[in-house]
Amino acid sequence: MEKRKILIFGMTSIVGGVETYLTTLLSNINHEQFDIDLLVKGDFSGINYEQNKGNYKNLYVIRKLSKHPIKGLKFLKKIAIENQYDVVHFNIGNACSSICGIIFKLFSPHTQIFIHSHNGDDPYKLRHYLTRPIMNKMASKKLACSQIAGEWMYGKKVMKKENVILLHNFINTDKFLYNEKIRNQIRKKLNIQNDFVIGHVGRFSEQKNHRYLIDIFYHTLSKHPNIKLMLLGTGELESEIQNYVKELGIEDKVLFLGLQENANEYYQAMDLFVLPSLFEGLPVVGIEAQTSGLKCLFADTIDNKSDITKNVTFIPLNDIDLWTKNIEKVMNSHYQRENMKKLIIKANYDLKTEITKIEKLYLGD
């Protein structure tokens, strides 16, 4: 059987939820059935490039259409005509990001446009609402990582009337299961053997609400000096948050660990996972943390369906005292980490089940 030709949009050099999702997809999809190309905006380098360079056929880099519209559109036209893709799969958080799909519809009419929503909100609301009607009409299939993400991307009316397919944010379950040996190794390496460690994984952006996370930690630290905060990730606001930590005089309590290829091992070293995001679709890091057996505190802006282990507590963003009280509750519980594999698989977050669904969609089944 001739391979199906797929173009995937959404990968960047940032290590975020979408990028993690796509890296896992590219590593596990059946490459005997599909030729996968990537379309990326701007630079593509770092960990994501290294992890994915053997898992796609062609890499196409497009600069900002707003800066070079004519040149960019001509480039897309060339790609569409030369490749005649079976599917172009947009992994996005804003309808505006899919608008270049029009070029593929015009110059490769048989190409199916998959829109895949990975977020429940976005700062650029006006652009989103203006382009959503075009996107909805253009989409051959509408996908979403959660009900909230679907409602944001397509609108509540579309969610009720049309067949929006929910695809879970899968992970490699075995990779994240709790391991006492790894926990001890990481804690020794970071010299945090005797501390209660609050953890967070996410890019430094407005959405992830790091400044408020620091406020929560600082408020708790005043009562409990033997705690530390572990931050994995990088991003445009990283230096700003580092400066804020210095202003508060708690540099020795906050670990900025940057990007880590073995992030799964750092979950083992944590005692509690905290995610005070302003908005999310259904956070991959939240699933990873639960798989490792961690208790979790999520902002109530996050879909409550993300609690798949009954280890998640949802807290309003406007009540810092309540965050501290819940941190203290976990500290005093001395809970034991459990093997969550069966729960993760039952909830359909294991990668084998979900990648099979995507393969079927790509094949037109």
C-alpha positions as CSV (number, residue, x, y, z in Angstrom):
1,M,0.0,0.0,0.0
2,E,1.3,3.5,-0.9
3,K,2.2,5.6,2.1
4,R,-0.1,8.4,3.1
5,K,1.5,11.8,3.0
6,I,1.0,13.9,6.2
7,L,2.1,17.4,7.0
8,I,2.1,18.4,10.7
9,F,2.1,21.9,11.9
10,G,2.6,22.9,15.6
11,M,6.2,21.9,16.4
12,T,8.6,24.6,17.7
13,S,11.9,24.7,19.6
14,I,10.0,25.3,22.8
15,V,9.4,22.3,25.1
16,G,5.7,22.7,25.7
17,G,2.6,20.5,25.8
18,V,2.0,20.6,22.1
19,E,5.6,19.9,21.3
20,T,5.8,17.0,23.8
21,Y,2.6,15.6,22.3
22,L,4.0,15.8,18.7
23,T,7.4,14.3,19.8
24,T,5.6,11.3,21.3
25,L,3.4,11.0,18.2
26,L,6.4,11.1,15.8
27,S,8.3,8.6,17.9
28,N,5.5,6.0,18.0
29,I,3.5,6.3,14.8
30,N,3.8,3.6,12.1
31,H,6.3,5.1,9.6
32,E,5.7,2.2,7.2
33,Q,2.2,3.6,6.6
34,F,2.9,7.4,6.7
35,D,5.5,9.8,5.3
36,I,5.5,12.7,7.8
37,D,6.7,16.2,7.0
38,L,6.9,19.1,9.4
39,L,5.9,22.7,8.8
40,V,7.5,25.0,11.5
41,K,7.5,28.8,12.0
42,G,10.9,30.3,12.5
43,D,13.9,28.4,14.0
44,F,13.7,24.7,14.8
45,S,16.6,23.6,17.1
46,G,17.5,22.4,20.5
47,I,16.1,19.3,22.3
48,N,13.0,19.1,20.0
49,Y,15.2,19.0,16.9
50,E,17.5,16.4,18.3
51,Q,14.6,14.2,19.5
52,N,12.7,14.4,16.2
53,K,15.3,14.7,13.4
54,G,15.0,11.0,12.5
55,N,11.2,10.9,12.7
56,Y,10.1,13.0,9.7
57,K,10.9,13.1,6.0
58,N,11.0,16.8,5.2
59,L,11.2,19.9,7.3
60,Y,9.7,23.1,5.9
61,V,10.5,26.4,7.7
62,I,8.2,29.4,7.2
63,R,8.9,32.9,8.5
64,K,6.2,35.1,10.0
65,L,3.5,35.6,7.3
66,S,2.7,39.0,8.8
67,K,6.3,40.2,7.9
68,H,6.7,38.4,4.6
69,P,3.1,37.6,3.4
70,I,3.8,37.3,-0.4
71,K,7.0,35.3,0.0
72,G,5.4,33.1,2.7
73,L,2.2,32.4,0.7
74,K,4.3,31.5,-2.4
75,F,6.3,29.1,-0.4
76,L,3.2,27.4,1.0
77,K,1.7,27.2,-2.5
78,K,4.9,25.5,-3.7
79,I,4.8,23.0,-0.9
80,A,1.1,22.2,-1.5
81,I,1.5,21.7,-5.2
82,E,4.6,19.6,-5.0
83,N,3.5,17.3,-2.2
84,Q,-0.3,17.0,-2.6
85,Y,-0.7,15.9,1.0
86,D,-3.5,13.5,2.1
87,V,-3.7,15.3,5.5
88,V,-2.4,18.6,6.9
89,H,-2.7,18.4,10.7
90,F,-2.7,21.8,12.5
91,N,-2.0,21.6,16.2
92,I,-2.9,25.0,17.5
93,G,-4.4,27.1,20.3
94,N,-5.9,29.9,18.2
95,A,-7.9,29.7,15.0
96,C,-5.7,32.3,13.3
97,S,-2.8,29.8,13.4
98,S,-4.6,27.6,10.9
99,I,-5.4,30.3,8.3
100,C,-2.6,29.2,5.9
101,G,-4.6,26.0,5.5
102,I,-6.5,27.9,2.8
103,I,-3.5,27.6,0.5
104,F,-3.6,23.8,0.8
105,K,-7.3,23.7,0.1
106,L,-6.8,25.9,-3.0
107,F,-3.8,24.1,-4.6
108,S,-4.3,20.6,-3.3
109,P,-8.1,20.2,-3.3
110,H,-8.1,16.5,-2.1
111,T,-6.1,17.4,1.0
112,Q,-7.9,17.0,4.3
113,I,-7.4,19.8,6.9
114,F,-7.3,18.5,10.5
115,I,-7.7,21.2,13.1
116,H,-6.5,20.0,16.5
117,S,-7.2,22.3,19.5
118,H,-4.7,22.0,22.4
119,N,-5.8,25.0,24.5
120,G,-8.8,26.3,26.3
121,D,-8.1,30.0,25.8
122,D,-5.6,32.3,24.2
123,P,-4.4,35.9,24.7
124,Y,-5.1,36.8,21.1
125,K,-8.9,36.6,21.4
126,L,-9.9,39.1,18.6
127,R,-7.8,37.3,16.0
128,H,-9.3,34.0,17.1
129,Y,-12.9,35.1,16.9
130,L,-12.4,36.8,13.5
131,T,-10.8,33.8,11.9
132,R,-12.8,31.0,13.6
133,P,-15.7,31.0,11.0
134,I,-13.2,30.5,8.2
135,M,-11.4,27.8,10.1
136,N,-14.6,26.0,10.9
137,K,-15.6,26.0,7.3
138,M,-12.1,24.9,6.1
139,A,-11.7,22.0,8.6
140,S,-12.2,18.5,7.2
141,K,-12.0,17.1,10.8
142,K,-12.2,18.9,14.1
143,L,-10.2,17.5,17.0
144,A,-9.6,18.6,20.6
145,C,-7.7,17.4,23.6
146,S,-10.7,18.2,25.9
147,Q,-14.3,19.6,25.9
148,I,-13.0,23.0,27.0
149,A,-10.4,23.1,24.2
150,G,-13.1,22.2,21.7
151,E,-15.5,24.8,22.9
152,W,-12.8,27.5,22.7
153,M,-11.6,26.5,19.3
154,Y,-14.9,25.8,17.5
155,G,-17.6,27.4,19.6
156,K,-20.2,25.7,21.8
157,K,-22.7,25.5,19.0
158,V,-20.3,23.7,16.8
159,M,-19.5,21.3,19.7
160,K,-23.2,20.4,20.0
161,K,-24.0,20.1,16.3
162,E,-20.9,18.6,14.8
163,N,-18.7,15.6,15.3
164,V,-15.7,17.0,17.2
165,I,-13.3,14.2,18.0
166,L,-11.7,14.2,21.5
167,L,-8.2,12.9,21.4
168,H,-6.5,12.5,24.8
169,N,-3.0,13.9,25.4
170,F,-1.2,10.6,25.6
171,I,2.0,9.8,27.3
172,N,4.4,6.9,27.5
173,T,3.0,5.5,30.7
174,D,5.9,3.2,31.7
175,K,8.4,6.1,31.4
176,F,6.7,8.2,34.1
177,L,5.8,5.5,36.7
178,Y,7.2,6.1,40.1
179,N,10.7,4.9,40.8
180,E,12.2,5.2,44.2
181,K,15.8,4.6,43.0
182,I,15.6,7.4,40.4
183,R,14.0,9.7,43.0
184,N,16.9,9.3,45.4
185,Q,19.5,9.8,42.6
186,I,17.9,13.1,41.4
187,R,17.4,14.4,45.0
188,K,21.1,13.6,45.8
189,K,22.3,15.3,42.6
190,L,20.3,18.4,43.5
191,N,21.1,18.3,47.2
192,I,17.5,18.2,48.2
193,Q,17.4,15.0,50.2
194,N,15.7,16.4,53.3
195,D,13.4,19.0,51.7
196,F,9.7,18.9,50.7
197,V,9.9,19.7,47.0
198,I,7.1,21.5,45.1
199,G,7.4,20.9,41.3
200,H,6.3,22.6,38.1
201,V,7.0,21.8,34.5
202,G,6.1,24.4,31.8
203,R,7.4,27.1,29.6
204,F,7.9,30.5,31.1
205,S,4.9,32.4,29.6
206,E,2.0,34.4,30.7
207,Q,-0.3,31.4,30.5
208,K,1.6,29.3,33.0
209,N,1.4,32.0,35.7
210,H,4.8,31.6,37.2
211,R,4.8,34.9,39.1
212,Y,1.7,33.7,41.0
213,L,3.4,30.3,41.6
214,I,6.3,32.2,43.2
215,D,3.9,34.1,45.3
216,I,2.3,30.9,46.5
217,F,5.7,29.4,47.3
218,Y,6.9,32.5,49.1
219,H,3.7,32.6,51.2
220,T,4.2,29.0,52.2
221,L,7.9,29.3,52.8
222,S,7.3,31.8,55.5
223,K,5.7,29.0,57.6
224,H,7.8,26.1,56.3
225,P,11.5,26.8,55.7
226,N,12.4,23.3,54.6
227,I,10.6,23.5,51.3
228,K,12.0,24.1,47.8
229,L,10.5,24.8,44.4
230,M,11.7,22.9,41.3
231,L,11.0,24.6,37.9
232,L,11.6,22.8,34.6
233,G,11.3,24.7,31.4
234,T,12.4,27.8,29.6
235,G,10.7,30.7,27.8
236,E,10.4,34.4,27.2
237,L,9.6,35.3,30.9
238,E,12.3,33.2,32.5
239,S,14.7,36.0,33.3
240,E,11.8,38.1,34.6
241,I,10.8,35.3,37.0
242,Q,14.5,34.8,38.0
243,N,14.7,38.5,38.9
244,Y,11.5,38.3,40.9
245,V,13.0,35.4,42.9
246,K,16.1,37.5,43.6
247,E,14.0,40.5,44.7
248,L,12.3,38.2,47.3
249,G,15.7,36.9,48.4
250,I,14.8,33.2,47.9
251,E,17.3,32.2,45.3
252,D,18.6,29.3,47.4
253,K,15.0,27.9,47.6
254,V,14.1,28.0,43.9
255,L,15.7,25.6,41.4
256,F,15.7,26.8,37.8
257,L,16.5,23.6,35.9
258,G,15.8,24.7,32.3
259,L,15.0,22.0,29.7
260,Q,15.6,18.4,30.7
261,E,15.5,15.5,28.2
262,N,14.8,13.2,31.2
263,A,12.0,15.3,32.7
264,N,10.3,12.1,33.7
265,E,13.0,11.5,36.2
266,Y,12.5,14.9,37.9
267,Y,8.9,14.1,38.6
268,Q,10.2,11.3,40.8
269,A,12.1,13.8,42.9
270,M,9.1,16.0,43.6
271,D,6.7,15.7,46.5
272,L,3.8,17.8,45.1
273,F,3.0,19.1,41.6
274,V,1.5,22.6,41.3
275,L,-0.1,24.1,38.1
276,P,-1.7,27.5,38.6
277,S,-2.2,28.2,34.8
278,L,-4.5,30.9,33.7
279,F,-5.9,28.5,31.1
280,E,-5.2,25.1,29.6
281,G,-6.8,22.6,27.3
282,L,-5.9,19.4,29.1
283,P,-2.3,19.7,30.3
284,V,0.1,16.9,29.4
285,V,2.3,17.8,32.4
286,G,-0.7,17.2,34.6
287,I,-1.1,13.7,33.3
288,E,2.7,13.0,33.6
289,A,2.7,14.2,37.2
290,Q,-0.3,12.0,38.1
291,T,1.3,9.0,36.3
292,S,4.3,9.4,38.6
293,G,1.9,9.1,41.6
294,L,2.2,12.7,42.7
295,K,-0.5,14.7,44.6
296,C,-1.4,17.7,42.4
297,L,-2.8,21.2,42.9
298,F,-4.4,22.7,39.8
299,A,-6.0,26.0,39.2
300,D,-9.8,25.7,38.8
301,T,-9.3,27.2,35.3
302,I,-8.3,23.7,34.2
303,D,-10.8,21.1,33.1
304,N,-11.7,18.9,36.1
305,K,-11.7,15.9,33.7
306,S,-7.9,16.1,34.0
307,D,-8.1,14.5,37.4
308,I,-7.8,10.8,36.5
309,T,-6.2,9.5,39.7
310,K,-8.2,11.3,42.3
311,N,-5.0,12.9,43.4
312,V,-5.8,16.4,42.1
313,T,-7.3,19.3,44.0
314,F,-8.6,22.3,42.1
315,I,-8.1,25.7,43.7
316,P,-9.3,29.3,42.7
317,L,-6.5,31.6,41.6
318,N,-7.7,34.4,43.8
319,D,-7.1,32.7,47.2
320,I,-3.4,32.3,48.0
321,D,-4.2,31.2,51.6
322,L,-6.1,28.3,50.2
323,W,-3.2,27.2,48.1
324,T,-0.9,27.3,51.1
325,K,-3.4,25.3,53.2
326,N,-3.6,22.6,50.5
327,I,0.2,22.4,50.3
328,E,0.3,22.0,54.1
329,K,-2.3,19.3,53.8
330,V,-0.2,17.3,51.4
331,M,2.9,17.9,53.6
332,N,1.2,16.5,56.6
333,S,-0.3,13.5,54.8
334,H,3.0,11.7,54.3
335,Y,1.3,9.8,51.4
336,Q,2.8,6.9,49.6
337,R,3.4,7.0,45.8
338,E,1.4,4.3,44.0
339,N,1.7,2.6,40.6
340,M,-0.9,4.4,38.4
341,K,-0.5,2.4,35.2
342,K,-3.9,0.8,35.3
343,L,-5.7,4.1,35.9
344,I,-3.8,5.9,33.1
345,I,-4.6,3.1,30.6
346,K,-8.2,2.8,31.7
347,A,-8.6,6.6,31.2
348,N,-7.2,6.3,27.6
349,Y,-4.1,8.4,28.2
350,D,-1.7,5.6,27.3
351,L,-0.1,6.3,23.9
352,K,-0.8,3.0,22.2
353,T,-4.6,3.5,22.3
354,E,-4.6,7.1,21.2
355,I,-1.9,6.8,18.5
356,T,-4.0,4.0,16.9
357,K,-6.9,6.5,16.8
358,I,-4.8,9.1,15.0
359,E,-3.4,6.5,12.5
360,K,-7.0,5.5,11.7
361,L,-7.9,9.2,11.1
362,Y,-4.9,9.7,8.9
363,L,-5.9,6.6,6.9
364,G,-9.4,7.9,6.4
365,D,-11.1,5.2,8.5
